[in-house]
Amino acid sequence: MASSIIVINPNSSQTVTSGLDTALEPLRMPGGPEIRCLTLKEGPPGIQSQADVESVTLPLAALAKSLEPEAAAFVIACFSDPGLHAVREAVKTPVLGIAESGVLTALTMGQKFGVIAILKTSIARHMRLWGAMGVMDRLAGERAIDMGVAELSDRKKTLARMIEVGTRLRDEKDANVIVMGCAGMAPLRGALQDALQIPVVEPTQAAAAMALGRVRLGW
């Protein structure tokens, strides 16, 4: 019987995957399901453009299809939710995207959510997601830290920029919950929440928590 929640990082950075694996540790429990984090080796170093999103759609679907006998659920761990609908068509098990799950979680934690993106060019892509989800009236705003995926390994610099941007979203845009807009930010959730003193949603944790509930309840 399938017993694993399989979390797939669609970029080829093992550093990002390792950070996700650590961030998901609180969701692991005796009796399972197991939570496994994998890297899509064919993926680009970072998913930072629409072209990057499109490039991983078919490889993600193929990987999920090959792992379906082992999977109780899949999580696509990239904030652009690449290949989400293609993977849902390819497999019968639940498939969760972290952007969708992160925002849905944020809506239960505050009236207005703010998003911290990595690059300004990411924001238009995310806005299309929020429009499709029908949540634009709950969006306080989205701001970028102007750092690429590879740069996020400098955690001190990344955290400083995230605190700066998160403070602006809180104070200038009245955001009362923040969503971290890149899976590579995962190790910094606690420190960011402590600094901002408002709830901070790490979207891969949000998606994995939803997947865990669905698996345990048989949904």
N, C-alpha and C positions, 0 to 999 in steps of 0.2 A: 504494500500500500504506500502511495506517495506520502512522504512525511516531512518534506523540506519546503521552507519558504526560501526561494532563490532570488537573491538581490543581484541584479546585473548592472555593473557600471559600464555604460556604453562607450566611455573613452578608454584609452589604452594605459592610463596612469595607474600603476599598482599602488602608488602612494595614496591616491584618492580612495581606492578600494580598501586599503588597510585602515584608513581613517573611518570609513563607513563601518567596517567590521567592529572597530572599537566602540563607535557610537551606538551600535545596536546591541551591545552586550547586556544592557539592562532588560532587554526584552527576551533574553534566553532564560529558559526555566526547565526544571526537571520534568520529564515527560513530553517535552517538545511542544510544538514542532521545532526541528532544527532550523536555524537561520544561517544560510550559506551566502557568502559574498563572492561574486565572480567578476572578472574583468573581460570585456569584449576585446580580444587581442587585435581584431581587425579595425577597431575604432581609431579615430584621430587622437592626438595627445590631449585635446580638449574640445568640447562641443561648444563652439563660439559663434557659429553662423548657421543660417538656414541650410546651406550646403552640407555642413557637418551633420545636421539633423537628418537630412535626406540620405546621407551616405551610410548611416547605421541602421536604417529601417529594415531592410531585407536581412542583413546579418543577424539582427536581434530576433526577428521572427524565426529564422532558421535555427538559431541557438535554442530559443524557447521550445520549438517543436522537438528538437533532439532531446531536451531535458524533461519533456512533459511527463514521462512515466515516473520520474523522481519527485516532481513538483506538486505541492499542495497549493502553491500560489507563487506568482512572480511579482517582483518589484523592479521597475525600470528606474534606476537611480541617476537621473539627469533632469535638471529643472526645466528643460524644454519638452519633457515627456516624448522623446523621439520614439517613433514606431509604436506608440501606445495602441492605436486602433488596429494596426496590422498584426501586432502580437495577439491582441484579443481575438482577432479573426482566426489566427493560426492554431490557438490552443483552447481547450475547454475549461482549463483551470482559471481562477481569478487572476487578473493582471491589474496592478495598480501603478499609476504614474506618480512621481513624487510632487510635481507641481500641483496637480489636481488635488492630491491628498493633503498636501501642506496647506493649501488655501482653505479647503473644506474644514480642516482642523482649526485654523485660525478664526474662521467664522463663528466657532463655538466658544471662543475665548475673548472676543472683543468686537465692538461695533465696526471699527475701521481697521483694516490691516495695511501695513506698509511692507514693501518688498525691497530687500537689498540685493541688487544684481551685481555681477562682476564687471560687465562692460556696458557702456551706453547702447551699443549696438544690440545687446540682448533685450533691451526693454521693449522695442516694437514687437519682437517675437513673443514675448510674454503677454503683451497687451492683447494680442490675438487670442491667446488662451483665456484670459479673463473675460474678454467679450463673448467667446464661445460658451463659457461657463455661466454667463449672466450675472457676474459679481462686480461689475464696474462701479455700481453705486455704493459698494462697501470698501472699495479701494481708496485708501488715503493718498497713496502715491508710491512710486518706485524710483529709486535712485541707485546709481552705480558707484562702486568703489574704484573703478578704472584699473583693475588688475586682471590679468588673464589667469587661466586655470593653473598653469605652471608656476606662477608667482605666488599662489596661495600657500605654498610650502613654507614661505616666510610668515610664520604664524603671528609674530609680534607686529609686523607691519600690517598684515591682514586684519588683525583684531583692532588695531588703532583706527584703520580706515572704516571698519564696520561700525565701531562705536561712534565715530564722527557722523557717518551717514544715518545710522539708526537714531541718533540724537536729533538730527534735523527732521527726520520723518515723525518722530514723537512730538517735538516742540513746534515745528512749523506746519505740519500736515495733520496733527492730531491723531496720529496712529496710536492705537492702544494695544496692538499686538504686532509683532514683526515676524515676517517669514524670511528665512535665509534662502537666497536665490541661486544657490549652487551647491551641489553635493560635496564639493571640495571644502566647503566651509564647516562641515559637520563637527570637527573636533572643538570648535569655538563656541558652541551654543551656550554652555553654562557660563562662560566668562562674559559673553555678550549680554546675557540676561541679567547677570549680576550688575553690570555697568549701567544698563538702561533702566532697570527696575520696572520693566513691563514684560509680559510673556513673550518668549521667543520660540518659534516653531522651527525645528530642524526637519525638513520635509521627508528625508528618508526614514527617520524615526517615525514620523506620522504615517507614512505609507506602510511601513512594516507593522506598526501597531494595528492598523486597519486589517492588514492581511492576517495577522495573528488572530484577531477577533473572528474573522470570517472562517478561518480554518478550524478554530476551536468550537465554533457554533455550527459549523456545517452549512454556512451560507454560500 
